Amino acid sequence: MPTLNFSITSVGDWCKAWRKSIKGDKLVVNAIYIFGNAIVTSFAGFLFWTFASRIYSISHVGIASSIVSIVQLLRFIGFLGLGIGMIRFLAEDESPRELFTSIILLSTSAVFILGGCYLLLMPVISRELSVEVAGFYQHVGFMGFLILVTVFTGLGSLFVAAREAKYSFLQSIVMNIIRLVTVYFLIDLEVWGIIGSLSIGYLIAVILSGIFYIPRVLPAYKIRVRINWGKIRNIFSFSIGNYLSSVFRQMPASLFSPMALEILGKSSSAYVYVIFMVVSFVSGPGLALGNSALVESTHSPEDYKKIITRASYIALAVTTALAGIMYLIANPVLGLFGEGYLENAGGLYKMMLIASPFVAANMIIINFLRTKKYIKELVVSSMILAILAVGIPFSLMETMGIIAIGYGWVSAQIFVIIYILFTIRFKDEDN
């Protein structure tokens, strides 16, 4: 008995010491919240699309998933790389409130113009989507959804930049709860029931963030409709390369579902989007730790090597373990979405899991390039990734089906890692 009591006491003391050390470690704390955000969003997305696939037809899910993918791509392009710029410069800016306002105003204006241009070109770009997104109310719904996603993203970047990622985590919880609750009640709207539930979730999360979270991060914040172009120019000098890199890296994820819609049909679009959504949380540790490492490296530039190395080891270990578990439970996971998913998308699911550790490694390497300001290498590697990840499936999908996306995704991730490592090696030798 004395030994048992001693063991319990020792374990309790160790747990207290561990919690104390973690609480003071901003890298880990923010990474936990960022990763928690990714897990909540991915798990809620898993539930949301599982539920939607059960109560909506697969054609409605296919169209809605393509709209969501396009909106995410337009948001990425229209945000102009300002999210990374905010993470990089907010801490050292003498007027963070003005910086945040300028970024939100410019990004929402940009996505509004971009979204309007896309709607005009939609009959040429995507005949399938143009049939569904036709008419005044559909256009308003599309543009409203796009702007809400953009503002929501900007708030998330603000909270991460301020080293208060817990607020980004909380707004994601709000958004995901709302969309899960409302999707059933909008079933009569068909495709727009899915989009509407997402829009309501984003709207309420943005309103609550404005009321409760922004005042804690930016005390006495007031909206002033004015863009400080001097601050924007400073960010662009840093973020234009990061912006181009982000756009290139977002392209495959955003184009896979619409590409499957146009080449293979509505059902394939649904399969592709759901698989990508389910697997995405496996790469969450790499994204979370990579972003947290970038923030901490900004605050402690002298320790960037130690910060990034530590983040890399943790990210790869957790991602590989999660991918292995998800691979083993493929049948019950895909079975939740209904008939056809395991049979038609099981191969793609496994291929995407195989790619997950490489995706995590890429995320860490990207933030290393950002920290070192190797912008040229960042942009070129991202462009190569986009070309391979989209080009391979585009040329093979008609004969191979959606599994072609898996081959393209794995090949692109591995090739880019090799390319970056060789490039960095020669660059360091030259220096």
C-alpha positions in Angstrom: 0.0 0.0 0.0 2.7 2.6 0.8 4.2 1.9 -2.6 0.8 2.5 -4.3 0.3 5.7 -2.4 3.7 6.9 -3.3 3.0 6.1 -7.0 -0.3 7.9 -7.1 1.3 11.0 -5.3 4.2 10.9 -7.8 1.9 10.7 -10.7 -0.2 13.6 -9.4 2.9 15.8 -8.8 4.1 15.0 -12.3 0.8 15.9 -13.8 0.7 19.2 -11.9 4.3 20.0 -13.0 3.4 19.1 -16.6 0.3 21.3 -16.7 2.3 24.1 -15.2 5.1 23.8 -17.8 2.6 23.5 -20.6 0.6 26.5 -19.4 3.7 28.7 -19.7 4.7 27.3 -23.1 3.1 29.6 -25.7 4.2 27.3 -28.6 2.4 24.3 -27.2 -0.6 26.2 -25.8 -1.4 28.0 -29.0 -0.7 24.8 -31.0 -3.1 22.9 -28.8 -5.8 25.5 -29.5 -5.0 25.7 -33.2 -5.0 21.9 -33.5 -8.1 21.8 -31.3 -9.7 24.2 -33.7 -8.8 21.9 -36.6 -10.1 18.8 -34.8 -13.4 20.4 -33.8 -13.9 21.7 -37.4 -12.9 18.4 -38.9 -15.0 16.3 -36.5 -18.0 18.6 -36.8 -17.5 18.6 -40.6 -17.5 14.8 -40.4 -20.8 14.8 -38.5 -22.2 17.6 -40.7 -21.5 15.9 -44.0 -22.5 12.5 -42.6 -25.8 13.9 -41.5 -26.2 15.8 -44.8 -25.5 12.7 -46.9 -28.2 10.9 -45.0 -31.0 13.5 -45.3 -30.0 15.1 -48.6 -29.6 13.4 -52.0 -26.1 12.6 -53.1 -26.5 15.1 -56.0 -27.4 17.9 -53.6 -24.3 17.0 -51.5 -22.2 17.0 -54.6 -23.3 20.4 -55.8 -23.1 21.9 -52.3 -19.6 20.6 -51.7 -18.5 22.1 -55.0 -19.9 25.5 -54.0 -18.1 25.3 -50.7 -14.8 24.4 -52.4 -15.1 27.3 -54.9 -16.0 29.7 -52.1 -12.9 28.6 -50.1 -10.7 29.1 -53.1 -12.2 32.5 -53.8 -11.7 33.4 -50.2 -8.1 32.3 -50.3 -7.4 34.4 -53.4 -9.4 37.4 -52.2 -7.7 37.5 -48.8 -4.5 38.5 -50.6 -2.2 36.7 -48.2 -3.1 39.3 -45.5 -3.8 36.6 -42.8 -0.1 35.5 -42.8 0.9 39.2 -42.8 -1.3 39.8 -39.8 0.3 36.9 -37.9 3.7 38.2 -38.8 3.3 41.9 -38.1 0.5 42.4 -35.5 2.7 42.0 -32.5 5.1 44.7 -33.6 2.6 47.2 -35.0 2.0 50.4 -33.1 -1.7 50.4 -34.0 -3.0 46.8 -34.3 -6.6 48.0 -34.4 -6.0 50.0 -37.5 -4.0 47.1 -39.0 -6.8 44.6 -38.4 -9.5 47.0 -39.8 -7.5 47.7 -42.9 -7.0 43.9 -43.6 -10.7 43.1 -43.1 -11.9 46.0 -45.3 -9.5 45.2 -48.1 -10.1 41.5 -48.1 -13.9 41.7 -48.0 -13.8 44.2 -50.9 -11.5 42.0 -52.9 -13.6 38.9 -52.4 -16.7 40.8 -53.3 -15.2 41.8 -56.6 -13.7 38.4 -57.2 -17.0 36.7 -56.4 -18.9 38.9 -58.7 -16.5 38.1 -61.6 -16.8 34.4 -60.9 -20.6 34.6 -61.0 -20.4 36.3 -64.4 -18.0 33.6 -65.7 -19.8 30.7 -64.1 -21.7 29.6 -67.2 -18.4 29.2 -69.0 -16.4 27.8 -66.1 -18.9 25.3 -64.7 -22.2 24.5 -66.4 -23.3 22.2 -63.6 -22.9 24.9 -61.0 -24.4 27.7 -63.2 -27.7 25.8 -63.3 -27.9 25.7 -59.5 -26.5 29.2 -58.8 -28.9 31.0 -61.1 -31.1 33.9 -60.2 -30.9 37.0 -57.9 -31.4 35.2 -54.5 -28.9 32.5 -55.4 -26.3 35.1 -56.3 -27.0 37.0 -53.0 -26.7 33.7 -51.1 -23.4 32.9 -52.8 -21.9 36.3 -52.2 -23.1 36.4 -48.6 -21.6 33.0 -47.9 -18.3 34.1 -49.4 -18.1 37.3 -47.4 -19.0 35.6 -44.1 -16.3 33.0 -44.7 -13.8 35.7 -45.4 -14.6 37.7 -42.2 -14.6 34.5 -40.1 -11.1 33.7 -41.5 -9.8 37.2 -40.7 -11.0 36.9 -37.1 -9.2 33.6 -36.8 -6.0 35.1 -38.1 -6.3 38.0 -35.6 -6.7 35.6 -32.6 -3.7 33.5 -33.7 -1.6 36.6 -34.3 -2.4 37.9 -30.8 -1.4 34.6 -29.3 -5.0 34.0 -28.2 -5.8 31.1 -30.4 -8.4 30.0 -27.8 -10.8 32.5 -29.2 -10.4 31.1 -32.7 -11.1 27.7 -31.1 -14.3 29.1 -29.4 -15.7 30.8 -32.6 -15.2 27.5 -34.5 -17.1 25.6 -31.8 -20.0 28.1 -32.2 -20.0 27.9 -36.0 -20.0 24.1 -36.0 -22.7 23.7 -33.4 -25.0 26.1 -35.3 -24.5 24.4 -38.7 -25.2 21.0 -37.2 -28.4 22.2 -35.6 -29.8 24.1 -38.6 -29.0 21.8 -41.5 -32.0 19.5 -40.8 -34.5 22.3 -40.6 -33.5 23.7 -44.1 -33.9 20.4 -46.0 -36.6 21.9 -48.1 -34.1 24.3 -49.7 -32.1 21.3 -51.0 -28.6 22.5 -52.0 -29.2 25.9 -50.5 -30.3 24.2 -47.2 -26.7 22.9 -46.8 -25.2 26.3 -47.8 -27.7 28.2 -45.7 -26.9 26.2 -42.5 -23.2 26.9 -43.1 -23.9 30.6 -43.6 -26.0 30.9 -40.4 -23.2 29.2 -38.5 -20.6 31.7 -39.8 -22.8 34.7 -39.2 -23.5 33.9 -35.6 -19.9 33.1 -34.9 -18.8 36.4 -36.4 -21.4 38.3 -34.4 -20.4 36.7 -31.1 -16.7 37.1 -31.8 -17.3 40.8 -32.4 -19.2 41.2 -29.2 -17.1 39.0 -26.8 -13.7 38.2 -28.2 -12.4 41.2 -30.2 -12.7 43.5 -27.2 -10.4 41.1 -25.2 -7.8 41.0 -28.0 -8.1 44.6 -29.2 -9.5 46.7 -26.2 -11.6 49.7 -27.1 -11.8 48.5 -30.7 -14.1 50.6 -33.0 -14.7 50.0 -36.7 -13.5 52.8 -38.8 -14.1 52.5 -42.5 -10.7 53.5 -43.6 -7.8 51.4 -45.1 -4.3 52.4 -44.1 -2.5 51.8 -47.3 0.9 52.3 -45.7 0.3 49.3 -43.4 -1.0 47.2 -46.3 2.1 48.0 -48.4 4.4 46.9 -45.5 2.5 43.6 -45.3 2.5 43.1 -49.0 6.3 43.4 -49.2 6.4 40.3 -46.9 3.2 38.5 -47.7 2.9 38.7 -51.5 5.1 35.6 -51.8 3.2 33.9 -49.0 0.0 34.9 -50.7 1.0 33.3 -54.0 2.2 30.2 -52.1 -1.1 29.9 -50.2 -3.2 30.3 -53.4 -1.2 27.6 -55.2 -1.4 25.2 -52.2 -5.1 25.8 -51.7 -5.9 25.2 -55.4 -5.8 21.3 -55.3 -8.1 21.0 -52.3 -10.6 23.5 -53.7 -10.5 22.2 -57.3 -10.7 18.4 -56.7 -14.5 18.4 -56.0 -15.5 20.8 -58.8 -13.1 18.9 -61.2 -14.8 15.6 -60.3 -18.2 17.2 -60.8 -17.4 18.3 -64.3 -15.5 15.1 -65.4 -17.3 12.3 -63.5 -20.6 13.7 -62.2 -22.3 14.8 -59.0 -21.8 11.6 -57.0 -18.1 11.6 -57.6 -17.9 15.3 -56.4 -19.6 14.3 -53.2 -17.2 11.3 -52.7 -14.1 13.5 -53.3 -15.2 16.3 -51.0 -16.2 14.0 -48.1 -13.0 12.0 -48.3 -10.8 15.1 -48.3 -12.8 16.5 -45.4 -12.5 13.3 -43.3 -8.8 12.9 -43.9 -7.9 16.6 -43.5 -7.9 16.5 -39.7 -5.1 13.9 -39.8 -2.8 16.6 -41.1 -4.0 19.0 -38.4 -0.9 18.6 -36.1 1.4 19.8 -38.9 -0.8 22.8 -39.7 -1.3 23.7 -36.0 2.3 23.3 -34.9 3.5 25.0 -38.1 1.4 28.1 -37.5 2.2 28.1 -33.8 5.9 27.8 -34.6 5.7 30.7 -37.0 4.1 32.9 -34.4 6.6 31.9 -31.7 9.6 32.3 -34.1 8.4 35.8 -34.8 8.4 36.6 -31.0 11.7 34.7 -30.4 13.7 34.8 -33.7 16.9 33.7 -32.0 15.3 30.3 -31.1 13.6 29.6 -34.5 15.7 26.5 -35.2 14.8 24.9 -31.9 11.2 25.9 -32.2 10.7 24.5 -35.7 12.6 21.3 -35.0 10.5 20.6 -31.9 7.3 21.3 -33.8 8.4 19.0 -36.6 9.0 15.9 -34.4 5.7 16.3 -32.6 3.8 16.9 -35.8 5.2 13.9 -37.7 4.7 11.5 -34.8 1.1 12.5 -34.2 0.1 12.7 -37.9 1.6 9.2 -38.6 -0.2 7.7 -35.6 -3.5 9.3 -36.6 -3.2 8.2 -40.2 -2.5 4.6 -39.1 -5.6 4.5 -36.9 -7.8 6.0 -39.6 -6.5 3.5 -42.1 -7.4 0.6 -39.9 -11.0 1.8 -39.3 -11.6 2.7 -42.9 -14.7 0.5 -43.3 -16.7 1.8 -40.3 -15.7 5.4 -41.0 -16.9 5.4 -44.7 -19.9 3.3 -43.8 -21.3 6.1 -41.8 -21.9 8.2 -45.0 -24.1 5.6 -46.5 -23.9 3.1 -49.4 -21.3 3.7 -52.1 -18.7 5.6 -50.2 -16.6 2.6 -49.2 -16.9 0.9 -52.6 -16.4 4.0 -54.7 -14.1 6.1 -52.5 -12.2 3.6 -50.3 -9.1 3.6 -52.4 -8.9 7.4 -52.5 -9.4 7.5 -48.7 -6.4 5.2 -48.1 -4.2 7.1 -50.6 -5.0 10.4 -48.9 -4.0 8.8 -45.5 -0.7 7.6 -46.9 -0.1 11.2 -48.0 -0.8 12.7 -44.6 2.7 12.5 -43.0 4.1 14.0 -46.2 1.5 16.8 -46.0 2.5 17.5 -42.4 6.1 17.6 -43.3 5.3 20.1 -46.1 3.4 22.3 -43.7 6.4 22.5 -41.3 8.9 23.1 -44.2 6.6 25.9 -45.5 6.8 27.8 -42.2 10.6 27.3 -42.1 10.8 29.0 -45.5 8.6 31.8 -44.2 10.7 32.2 -41.1 13.9 32.4 -43.2 12.1 34.6 -45.8 13.0 32.2 -48.6 10.1 33.6 -50.6 11.2 32.5 -54.1 11.6 28.8 -52.9 8.2 29.1 -51.2 6.4 30.3 -54.3 8.1 27.9 -56.7 7.6 24.8 -54.6 3.9 25.7 -54.1 3.4 26.2 -57.8 5.0 22.8 -58.5 2.7 21.2 -55.9 -0.4 22.8 -57.5 0.6 21.7 -61.1 1.3 18.1 -60.1 -1.6 17.7 -57.7 -4.1 19.0 -60.2 -2.5 18.1 -63.5 -2.1 14.3 -62.7 -5.7 13.8 -61.7 -7.0 16.0 -64.6 -5.2 13.8 -67.1 -6.0 10.5 -65.5 -9.4 10.9 -63.9 -11.5 10.1 -66.9 -9.9 6.6 -67.2 -9.0 5.9 -63.6 -11.8 7.6 -61.7 -11.3 9.5 -58.4 -8.4 7.4 -57.3 -6.3 9.5 -59.7 -6.6 12.4 -57.2 -4.8 10.2 -54.6 -2.0 9.4 -56.9 -1.6 13.1 -57.8 -1.7 14.2 -54.2 0.9 11.7 -52.9 3.2 12.3 -55.9 3.1 16.0 -55.5 3.8 16.0 -51.8 6.8 13.7 -52.0 8.3 15.5 -55.0 8.0 19.0 -53.4 9.6 17.8 -50.2 12.6 16.5 -52.1 12.8 19.6 -54.2 12.7 22.0 -51.2 15.3 20.0 -49.2 17.7 20.0 -52.2 17.1 23.7 -52.8 17.6 24.7 -49.2 20.8 22.7 -49.0 22.4 24.4 -52.1 21.2 27.8 -50.9 22.8 27.4 -47.5 26.0 26.2 -49.1 26.1 29.3 -51.3 25.5 31.5 -48.3 
